[in-house]
Amino acid sequence: MSLLDWVFIGTLSSAILFALFSLFSIFFLFSTGKKIQQLTRIKTKNTRKRKKIRRALKKVKGKRKKQRWSLVIFVVLVGILSSTAFYARYYQATNLGERDSEGIVQGYYLLNETKDQIDVLSESHNPEKSENNLRELAAKLSSFGMRGADGRLTEEGQRLLTRYYNQVKELGLNLNNQSAEMLSNQETREIYLNDLQKAQKTQSKIITYFKINENALKQKK
């Protein structure tokens, strides 16, 4: 589990614990209030007993004051810990985890490199080298089929990532079955460039949705 998972579990568990303490405090506060009412109702002409009742009443009222402060503290802690827990979950749902971040960085580089290789293939004086480069890229693109979006992300985030991984994987599988000679054909090349652009379009949506710094991606090329 990631650090954020532990933060979420720890803060949520603590919030539940303090919520229970709050309930107990309310119960004790109610009991103390009833005791104060009972002491207040006692009437006696005996001076010693009256002093004893006043002392008991003062002690119980002091106890009630402490219970009120405890309740306030517990409620505040429940609020802080609950907010922290749900913010941690919200952050996980709206930001890419390490594995998906690596996938976007790798995919960004591979798609750009594949496009460059397809563009120069028809002009290459060494088609065998270009074909080997393209097959190597295709193998890496195909490996995206093993990826899956983090289930903690929002539904929209998961949908975009799943579509992206599938598009990149299909592009890699299809390219792996083509020879340099076939890709030298303009029409064939256009088909694969269109598929590549679809993947890049989804990639752009992911960059926008997750507020990724594209300039940072370009620097990692």
N, C-alpha and C positions, 0 to 999 in steps of 0.2 A: 504494500500500500504506500501511496505517496504521503508527503508531509501534510498536505491539505486533507487527506482522508483521516489522518490521526487527529488533526485539529477539529474536523467536523464531529468525529466520534467522541472525542474528549469533551468538547464544549457542550455538545448536545446532552451527553450523559450527565455532566455536571449541572446543566440547566434543569434536567428532570429531577435530579437529586435535591436541588435547592427548591424546586417547586413543591416537592414532598415536605421539605422543612417548613415551607410557607403554610401548607395545609395544617401541619402539626401546630405551628405557631398560632394560627387562627383558632384552632380547637382549644389550646391552652389559654389564649386570650379570652375566649368565650367563658371558659371555666373560671378564670380569675375574676371576670366581671360578675359572674353569678355569686361568687364568694363575697365580693365587695357589697353586693346588694343584700346578701344575708346578714353580714356584719352591720350594715347600716340600719337594718330593720330591728336589730336587738335594742330593746329599751330596758334600762335598769337604773335603780336609784342608788345602787351600791357604788361608791366612789372608786374602790379598788377595781371592780369589774369594768367600770367605764374606762378607766385608764388602760386596763388590759385590752379592751376592745379597740381603743384609739391606737394603741401600739400595733395591734394586729392589723388594723385597717391601714395604717401608714405603711407597714411592711408589705401588705398585699398590693397597695397602690404603686409602691416602688417596683414591685415585681411586674405589675401590668405595664409600667412605663418601659421597663427593659424588654418585655415581650413585644411591645409596639415597635421599638427600635429594631429588634431582631427581625420582625416581619418586614419592615421597610427595607432593611439590608438584603434579606432573602429575595424580595420582589425585584429590587434593583439588579441583583446578581443574575436572576432568571432572565431579566430583560437583556442585559449585556451579553451573557453567554448564548442565549437564543439567537440574538442578532449576529454574533460572531459565527455561530454554527451555520446559519442560513446564508450568511454572506459567503462563507467558504464554499458551500454547495453551489451558490449562484455563480461564483467565480469559476468553479470547475465546469459548470454548465455552459459558460459563455467564453471560455478560453481554452485553446488547444493544450493538451497534455504533451509531455515530452515525446512520446511515440508518434503522435499525429503531427507535431511540429517538425520532427525529423522527416516525416513522409512528405510534407509540403515543401520543405527545403530541397529534398532529393528530387521530388517530382518537378519542381520548378527548373532545376538544372537540367534534368534529363529531357524534358520536353523542348527546351530551348536548344540543347545540343542535338537532339534528333532532327529538329527543323533545319538546323544549319547543315547537317549531314545530307538530308534529302535535297536541299537547295543546291548544294555543290556537286551532287552525285553525277548529274548529266555533264558537268564540265570537268570532272576529275580525269586526270591522266593515269590514275592508278585505281581502276574500279574495284579491283580485288581488295585493296586496303580499305576503300570506302565501305565495301560490303561487310568486311570484318568489323569495322567500327560500328556500322549500323546494327549488325547482329548482336554485338556486345551490348549496345544500348537497348535493343529489343528485349534481350534477356533480363536486363535490370527493370525495364518497364513491366514485363510480365510478372515479376515478383510482387507487384502491387496487389495481385490477387490474394496474397496471404494476409493482407492488412484488413483491419476492420475498425470502424469508427468507435471511439470511446463511448460506452453506454451511458456515461454520466453527462454527456453533452445534451443540449436541447434537441428536440426532434428535428428541427430544421438543420441544425449543425450536423447531426448524424446523417441526415438525408443527403446533404451536399457532399460530405466526405465519402460516403458510400458510392455515390454516383461518380465522383472523381476517381476513386480507386478502381472502379470497374472500367471506366473509360480509358484510363492509363493502361490497365492490364490488357484490355482488348486490342488497343493500339500495338502494344508490344507483341502479343501473340500473332496478330496479322502481319506485322512487319517481319517477324521471324521466318515467315513462310515465303517471303519474296526475295528474289535475287536482285543483284545490282542491275542486271540487264532489264528486268521488268520494271524496276523503279526509274529507269532512265526514260521510260515512256511518260510523256507529259500528262496524259489523262490518268494513268495509274498513280503518278506522283500527286496529282491534285486530290485524288480520293483520300490518300493518307494524310495529306496536309489538312484537308477538311476535318478528318477525324481528330487530328492533333489540335486543331483550333477549337474544336468542341470541348476537348479536355482543358485547354487553356482558358476557355470562357468560364467553365465551372470553377477553375482555379482562381480566376479573378473574383468570382462571387464569394469564394471562401475567404480570400484576402480581405474583401470588403466586410463580410459578415463578422469575422473574428478580429477585424481592425489590425491586420498584420502589416508591418512596415515593409513595403515592397522594395524600397531602396536597400534595406538590409539583405533581402533575398538576392538582389542583383549583385551585391558585394560578395556573397558566398558562392557565386558561380565558379 
